[in-house]
C-alpha cells in the first residue's frame, strides 16, 4: 500500500495540521540533516512535486530555472542523507545537458 501513495501525499504530511501529531514527535527525524522550519521544507518539496508533475504530464519545463531546480533536488536529498547525494552526482548528467542549451535559454 505504501508504494501506491503519491509523492504529493508524503509532502502533505508536512502540512501545518500535522505539526503537533507527526512533525514534532517523529517526522522531523526523516530529515536528520535539516534544521530549518517545517514550512520551508514543505514548500521546497512541494516545488519538486510541481516540477515532477509537469514532467510526468509532458508539459513544457524549458521556461523554468532548471539549474536552480537541480540544486534544490540535491539540497533536499542532502537533508535525508548527504552521502547519497554525493554518490548520485557521479551519475548525474543534468549539468552537462544544461550546459549545452543555446545561449539566451540558460537559466
C-alpha positions in Angstrom: 0.0 0.0 0.0 2.8 2.4 0.8 4.2 2.2 -2.7 0.8 3.3 -4.1 0.9 6.6 -2.2 1.8 9.6 -4.3 4.7 12.0 -3.8 2.2 14.7 -3.0 0.7 12.6 -0.2 4.1 12.4 1.5 4.6 16.1 1.1 1.2 16.8 2.5 2.3 15.1 5.8 4.4 18.2 6.3 1.4 20.4 6.4 0.7 22.6 9.4 -2.2 20.4 10.5 0.1 17.5 11.2 2.7 19.6 13.0 1.9 18.6 16.6 1.0 15.0 15.9 3.5 14.0 13.2 6.3 16.5 12.6 7.3 17.3 16.2 7.2 13.8 17.7 8.6 11.8 14.8 8.5 13.0 11.2 11.3 15.5 11.6 13.6 12.5 12.0 13.1 11.6 8.4 15.3 14.7 7.6 18.1 14.3 10.0 20.3 16.9 8.3 17.7 19.6 8.1 17.5 22.4 10.6 15.0 24.9 9.2 11.3 25.3 9.6 8.8 22.6 8.6 7.0 25.2 6.4 10.2 25.9 4.4 10.9 22.2 3.9 7.3 21.6 2.8 7.4 24.5 0.3 10.6 23.2 -1.3 9.3 19.6 -1.5 6.0 21.0 -3.0 8.0 22.8 -5.7 9.6 19.5 -6.6 6.1 17.9 -6.8 5.1 20.6 -9.2 8.2 20.0 -11.3 7.7 16.3 -11.3 4.0 16.7 -12.3 4.9 19.0 -15.3 7.4 16.3 -16.5 5.0 13.4 -16.0 2.2 15.2 -17.8 4.6 16.0 -20.7 4.2 19.7 -20.1 6.9 22.2 -21.0 9.6 22.9 -18.4 12.0 24.8 -20.6 10.9 28.2 -19.2 11.9 27.1 -15.6 15.2 27.8 -14.0 16.3 24.2 -14.3 19.7 24.7 -12.8 18.0 26.0 -9.6 15.6 23.1 -9.6 18.6 20.8 -9.9 20.3 22.4 -6.9 17.1 22.1 -4.9 16.8 18.4 -5.6 20.3 17.8 -4.3 19.7 20.1 -1.3 16.6 18.1 -0.4 18.4 14.8 -0.9 21.1 16.0 1.4 18.6 16.6 4.2 17.9 12.9 4.2 21.4 11.5 3.5 24.3 13.7 2.3 26.3 10.7 1.2 23.6 9.5 -1.1 23.5 13.0 -2.7 27.3 12.8 -3.2 27.1 9.3 -4.6 24.4 10.3 -7.1 26.5 13.1 -8.6 28.7 10.6 -10.2 25.8 9.5 -12.5 24.2 12.9 -12.9 24.2 14.2 -16.5 21.9 17.2 -15.9 24.7 19.8 -15.6 26.2 18.6 -18.9 22.8 18.7 -20.6 22.0 22.2 -19.2 25.4 23.5 -20.4 24.6 22.5 -24.0 21.5 24.7 -24.0 21.7 27.6 -26.6 22.7 31.0 -25.3 19.8 33.0 -24.1 17.9 29.9 -22.8 20.3 29.1 -20.0 18.7 29.6 -16.7 
